[in-house]
Structures are given as C-alpha cells and as structure tokens.
Amino acid sequence: MNILIRADSSSTIGTGHIMRDLVLAKQYKKETIIFATQNLSGNSNDKIQKAGYPIKILQSNSIQELNIVIKKLSINMLIIDHYGIDYKYEKQLKKHNPKLKILSFDDTYEKHYCDILLNHNIYANSKNYKHLVPKKCELRCGSQYTLLRDEFIQEKKKRKQQLQSNSFVINIFIAMGGADTAQLNIPILKILSKFNHIKVNLVTTSSNKNLHLLKNYCKKKPWISLHINSNKIAKFMRKSDFGIITPSVTANELYFMKVPFLAIKTADNQKEMYKFLKNTKYLIMDNFNAVRFKVKAKYLIKSFRG
C-alpha cells in the first residue's frame, strides 16, 4: 500500500504536525510512505529526510496539484495533517479518487469527509464528532491514541525508578512551541531569572525566527540550557520538576510522563486542550501576562521546595 502524508511546517506553522506524523508513520512499517509538503520558510523537511522518507515538494495547497500527485504515485491512503485542508477539500479529493482512503487529523472538532478521524489529544471525545464526519467513519479519539515517540515510553520507566532528589535546585522544562510564534521564551526567562536555585532546560527549533535573540539572551547564564532541534526532549521532561508549555501536543507528552506543568495559551487551535486542562484543574493561563505568570511560577517553585 502506498501512503501519502500531507503536512506542512514553517516558522509560523511550527513543527508539531511533522513530528507527530513521523510517529504515526512508524505504525505503517510494511507500507510505502511518502510525504507531500511545501518548501516553506523555516520548515522541518530535514527531519522527514533524516527519518528516511521521500518528500514530494508541492508548489501550493491546491486540490489540483495534490490530486495529480495522488494519481501519479498510485496512492491508496492519504493522511491529512493540515489546518488548511477542510471538509470541502477532502470531499473533492474523494470525488476524484473514490477508492482513496483518507485519514484526517483533527484537534479542534471540525467537520471532515474522511474514513478515519484521528484526534490523539488527551481531551478528545468521540461523541463530539457525531454530526461532523460520515456515519461509517472510524473514530480514533483520546489518550489511547496519543502519538508518542519511543523515547517517552523509555523515559517514563526511568521516571518511575527515579529517586526523589534532595536537591534544593528546581528543574524547569520550557517548550513554547518549536517556532515560539508568540515570542514568549525570553519574557518567561526574564521573570524566572528573579528566582534563585533553578535550572532551565529550554527546547526550541531552528524554525524559531527569534533564535538569534534567544541564543544571545542565554549566553553566560549557566542556569539556562538551550536545546535546538533536540532528540532528548523526553529525557529533559523526565528530569524536570515541572514544565512551562503551550496547551498543545507537548501537554499530551507531559501528561503521559506525569510531570506537572503550567500551560499558556498562545493560539486558537489550542482552545480544546486549554478547556480540558482548565476543567481538570491544571495550572493554565489564557494568555501571557507577566504579573500573573510571576505569581504562578512562584507558587510552583514554592510547592516543590516545601
């Protein structure tokens, strides 16, 4: 079977789509996997290539261009992980390719015309899709479908074995999105700098437009470890007392690792995760505010020092 994964990444879109698609791709080891993606500024196409998958570069997000690729490559299954592809787009693809099986990712309870709907987030509820997908659509919703890299499973085992540290130093994990589109890394670090005896592992990617500013800020600050394009994120999470993140895929990972966190909403597509975390009494912020953040950070640090 030939499977085409349609997803994009950039300095504005971020890298989350590609990262979870690479995890999903591993579930189809016996199939031929190809990625279809645009060559956008700040993309993470190199991660696809490093994983050993071929890429078909698209010039646009048009139905016509994608349809040509589907036919040319004799695609049997299309995996769509793209906010710019909606119900009408999917229906048109089905019209041109009646035998094509479509698996659509969804994070925000949108209408889809697909054979399989995958919402792998911890908040996902299949009942919410009753009138949003075809009757015969297979629903894969919730934490049992969360896409996790192998490193998380291995590091969680180590966390269980990890002895409680007597160190007075508080370890903090920060991940404000691979591209940090809200530009919150530096404001967060500036506030944390007011606290003593902390260590920070901050993860970002080369898609971050403000990476040079972040590098300069982190210079000569031994309490900050800046990690760019790291493949050791699960390890940093495991060694952390708590995390500061966006209510995104990272929340799924910390939830799985059983690491406490504060989630700061930075985009509309995070609203469902935000609502879930709010209802389950996690620490959350609907937007970044320096004064409120300082109060919450102080509360977290104090709670771990006793």
C-alpha positions as CSV (number, residue, x, y, z in Angstrom):
1,M,0.0,0.0,0.0
2,N,1.2,3.5,-0.9
3,I,0.6,6.1,1.8
4,L,0.9,9.9,1.2
5,I,1.2,12.2,4.3
6,R,0.1,15.7,3.6
7,A,1.5,18.2,6.1
8,D,3.5,21.4,6.2
9,S,5.8,23.1,8.7
10,S,7.3,26.6,8.9
11,S,8.4,29.3,11.2
12,T,4.7,30.3,11.6
13,I,3.0,26.9,11.4
14,G,5.6,25.3,13.7
15,T,6.9,21.7,13.7
16,G,4.3,19.8,15.6
17,H,2.5,18.4,12.6
18,I,5.6,16.8,11.1
19,M,6.8,15.4,14.4
20,R,3.5,13.6,15.1
21,D,3.2,12.4,11.5
22,L,6.7,10.8,11.8
23,V,5.4,8.9,14.9
24,L,2.3,7.7,13.0
25,A,4.4,6.7,10.0
26,K,6.1,4.1,12.2
27,Q,2.8,2.3,12.6
28,Y,2.9,1.5,8.9
29,K,6.3,-0.2,8.7
30,K,5.3,-2.5,5.8
31,E,3.9,0.2,3.6
32,T,5.5,2.8,1.3
33,I,5.4,6.2,3.0
34,I,5.8,9.5,1.1
35,F,5.4,13.0,2.4
36,A,3.9,15.8,0.4
37,T,4.9,19.2,1.8
38,Q,5.5,22.7,0.7
39,N,9.0,24.2,0.9
40,L,8.0,27.0,3.3
41,S,10.4,29.2,5.2
42,G,11.7,27.6,8.4
43,N,10.3,24.2,7.5
44,S,11.5,20.9,9.1
45,N,11.6,18.8,6.0
46,D,15.1,17.8,7.0
47,K,13.5,15.7,9.9
48,I,11.5,13.8,7.3
49,Q,14.6,13.1,5.2
50,K,16.6,12.0,8.3
51,A,13.8,9.6,9.1
52,G,14.3,8.0,5.7
53,Y,11.1,9.1,4.0
54,P,11.0,10.6,0.5
55,I,9.4,14.1,0.0
56,K,7.3,15.4,-2.8
57,I,7.6,19.2,-2.8
58,L,4.3,21.0,-3.6
59,Q,4.2,24.5,-5.0
60,S,0.8,25.2,-3.4
61,N,-2.0,23.8,-1.2
62,S,-4.3,23.3,-4.2
63,I,-6.6,20.3,-4.7
64,Q,-5.5,20.0,-8.3
65,E,-1.8,19.7,-7.5
66,L,-2.3,17.2,-4.7
67,N,-4.7,15.2,-6.9
68,I,-2.0,14.9,-9.6
69,V,0.5,13.6,-7.0
70,I,-2.1,11.0,-5.7
71,K,-2.7,9.6,-9.2
72,K,1.0,9.7,-10.3
73,L,2.2,7.9,-7.2
74,S,-0.8,5.4,-7.1
75,I,-1.7,6.4,-3.5
76,N,-4.1,4.1,-1.7
77,M,-4.2,6.1,1.6
78,L,-3.9,9.8,2.2
79,I,-3.1,11.1,5.7
80,I,-4.0,14.7,6.2
81,D,-2.5,16.8,9.0
82,H,-3.2,20.3,7.8
83,Y,-5.4,23.1,9.1
84,G,-5.7,24.5,5.5
85,I,-7.5,21.3,4.3
86,D,-11.2,21.1,5.2
87,Y,-14.3,19.1,4.6
88,K,-14.9,20.5,1.1
89,Y,-11.3,19.9,0.1
90,E,-11.5,16.3,1.4
91,K,-14.8,15.7,-0.4
92,Q,-13.4,16.9,-3.7
93,L,-10.4,14.5,-3.3
94,K,-12.8,11.6,-2.7
95,K,-14.8,12.6,-5.8
96,H,-11.7,12.4,-7.9
97,N,-10.4,9.3,-6.2
98,P,-13.4,7.2,-5.0
99,K,-11.1,4.3,-3.7
100,L,-8.8,6.6,-1.8
101,K,-8.8,6.0,1.9
102,I,-8.5,9.3,3.9
103,L,-7.2,9.6,7.5
104,S,-7.7,13.1,8.8
105,F,-6.1,14.6,11.9
106,D,-8.3,16.9,13.9
107,D,-7.5,19.0,17.0
108,T,-10.5,21.4,17.2
109,Y,-13.7,19.4,16.4
110,E,-14.0,20.4,12.8
111,K,-16.2,18.8,10.1
112,H,-14.3,16.2,8.0
113,Y,-15.0,14.0,5.0
114,C,-12.8,11.0,5.8
115,D,-12.7,7.3,6.5
116,I,-10.7,7.6,9.7
117,L,-10.7,10.6,12.1
118,L,-7.7,10.8,14.5
119,N,-7.8,13.2,17.4
120,H,-4.9,11.8,19.6
121,N,-5.1,14.5,22.2
122,I,-6.0,13.7,25.9
123,Y,-9.1,15.8,25.7
124,A,-10.6,14.2,22.6
125,N,-14.2,12.8,22.9
126,S,-15.6,10.7,20.0
127,K,-19.2,11.8,20.9
128,N,-18.3,15.4,19.7
129,Y,-17.9,14.1,16.2
130,K,-21.4,12.6,15.8
131,H,-22.5,15.1,13.1
132,L,-19.1,16.1,11.9
133,V,-17.9,13.0,10.0
134,P,-19.6,10.4,7.7
135,K,-21.5,7.7,9.6
136,K,-19.1,5.0,8.6
137,C,-16.0,7.0,9.7
138,E,-13.8,5.2,12.2
139,L,-13.1,7.5,15.2
140,R,-9.8,7.3,17.0
141,C,-10.0,9.7,19.9
142,G,-8.3,10.2,23.2
143,S,-5.2,9.3,25.2
144,Q,-5.2,5.6,24.0
145,Y,-4.3,7.0,20.5
146,T,-1.8,9.6,21.7
147,L,1.2,9.6,19.4
148,L,4.4,9.3,21.4
149,R,7.9,8.7,20.3
150,D,9.7,5.6,21.7
151,E,11.8,7.9,23.9
152,F,8.8,8.9,26.0
153,I,7.9,5.3,26.8
154,Q,11.5,4.5,27.8
155,E,12.0,7.7,29.9
156,K,8.7,7.2,31.7
157,K,10.0,3.9,33.0
158,K,13.1,5.7,34.3
159,R,11.0,8.4,35.9
160,K,9.2,5.7,37.9
161,Q,12.5,4.4,39.1
162,Q,13.9,7.8,39.8
163,L,14.5,8.6,43.5
164,Q,13.2,11.8,44.9
165,S,16.1,14.3,44.8
166,N,17.0,16.2,48.0
167,S,18.5,19.0,45.8
168,F,17.3,22.5,46.6
169,V,17.6,23.3,42.9
170,I,14.3,23.2,40.9
171,N,14.5,21.9,37.4
172,I,12.1,23.5,34.9
173,F,11.3,22.4,31.4
174,I,10.2,25.1,28.9
175,A,8.7,24.4,25.5
176,M,6.7,27.3,23.9
177,G,6.4,25.6,20.5
178,G,9.2,24.8,18.0
179,A,8.8,28.2,16.4
180,D,7.7,30.1,19.5
181,T,5.3,32.2,17.4
182,A,4.1,34.2,20.4
183,Q,7.8,35.1,21.3
184,L,7.4,34.2,24.9
185,N,10.7,32.4,25.7
186,I,12.7,35.5,26.6
187,P,9.9,37.2,28.7
188,I,9.5,33.9,30.6
189,L,13.2,33.6,31.2
190,K,13.4,37.2,32.4
191,I,10.9,36.5,35.1
192,L,12.4,33.2,36.1
193,S,15.8,34.9,36.5
194,K,14.4,36.6,39.6
195,F,14.3,33.2,41.4
196,N,17.3,31.6,42.9
197,H,18.4,27.9,42.7
198,I,16.6,27.0,39.5
199,K,17.8,25.2,36.3
200,V,16.0,25.5,33.0
201,N,16.0,23.2,30.0
202,L,14.5,25.2,27.2
203,V,13.7,23.4,23.9
204,T,13.2,25.1,20.6
205,T,14.0,24.5,16.9
206,S,15.8,26.2,14.0
207,S,12.3,27.3,12.8
208,N,12.3,29.9,15.6
209,K,12.6,33.3,13.9
210,N,14.0,34.8,17.1
211,L,16.6,32.1,17.7
212,H,19.5,34.6,17.5
213,L,17.9,36.8,20.2
214,L,17.3,33.7,22.3
215,K,20.9,32.5,21.9
216,N,22.2,35.9,22.9
217,Y,20.0,36.0,26.0
218,C,21.0,32.6,27.2
219,K,24.8,33.4,26.8
220,K,26.7,33.4,30.1
221,K,23.6,32.2,32.1
222,P,24.7,28.8,33.5
223,W,21.2,28.2,34.9
224,I,19.8,28.0,31.3
225,S,20.5,25.1,28.9
226,L,19.2,25.9,25.4
227,H,18.5,22.9,23.2
228,I,17.9,23.4,19.5
229,N,16.3,20.5,17.4
230,S,16.9,18.1,20.3
231,N,16.0,14.4,20.2
232,K,16.3,14.2,24.0
233,I,13.1,16.0,25.0
234,A,11.6,13.1,26.9
235,K,14.8,13.0,29.0
236,F,14.6,16.7,29.8
237,M,10.9,16.2,30.8
238,R,11.8,13.2,33.0
239,K,14.4,15.2,34.9
240,S,12.1,18.2,35.4
241,D,10.1,19.1,38.5
242,F,7.6,20.9,36.3
243,G,7.1,22.3,32.8
244,I,6.0,25.6,31.2
245,I,4.4,24.9,27.9
246,T,1.6,25.8,25.5
247,P,-1.6,23.7,25.6
248,S,-0.5,21.7,22.6
249,V,0.9,18.3,21.7
250,T,3.5,18.9,24.5
251,A,0.7,18.7,27.0
252,N,0.0,15.2,25.8
253,E,3.6,14.2,26.4
254,L,3.9,15.8,29.9
255,Y,0.6,14.3,30.9
256,F,1.9,10.8,29.8
257,M,5.1,11.4,31.7
258,K,3.2,12.6,34.8
259,V,5.1,15.8,35.1
260,P,3.2,18.8,36.4
261,F,3.0,21.9,34.2
262,L,1.7,25.4,33.6
263,A,0.1,25.8,30.1
264,I,-0.1,29.2,28.5
265,K,-2.5,29.5,25.6
266,T,-0.9,31.2,22.5
267,A,-3.2,30.2,19.6
268,D,-6.9,29.5,18.8
269,N,-6.2,25.9,17.9
270,Q,-5.2,25.2,21.5
271,K,-8.6,26.1,22.9
272,E,-9.8,22.5,23.3
273,M,-6.7,21.4,25.2
274,Y,-6.9,24.6,27.2
275,K,-10.6,23.9,28.2
276,F,-9.7,20.3,29.2
277,L,-6.8,21.4,31.3
278,K,-8.9,24.1,33.0
279,N,-11.7,21.6,33.8
280,T,-9.1,19.1,35.2
281,K,-7.6,21.8,37.5
282,Y,-4.2,22.1,35.8
283,L,-2.4,25.4,36.1
284,I,-3.3,27.5,33.0
285,M,-3.2,31.0,31.5
286,D,-5.5,32.1,28.7
287,N,-2.7,34.5,27.6
288,F,0.7,35.6,28.8
289,N,0.7,38.3,31.5
290,A,4.0,39.0,33.3
291,V,2.4,39.7,36.7
292,R,0.1,36.7,36.7
293,F,2.9,34.5,35.4
294,K,5.3,35.5,38.2
295,V,2.6,34.6,40.7
296,K,2.1,31.1,39.2
297,A,5.8,30.5,38.8
298,K,6.4,31.4,42.5
299,Y,3.6,29.1,43.5
300,L,5.1,26.2,41.5
301,I,8.6,26.7,42.8
302,K,7.5,27.1,46.4
303,S,5.4,23.9,46.1
304,F,8.5,21.8,45.2
305,R,10.6,23.3,47.9
306,G,8.0,22.6,50.5
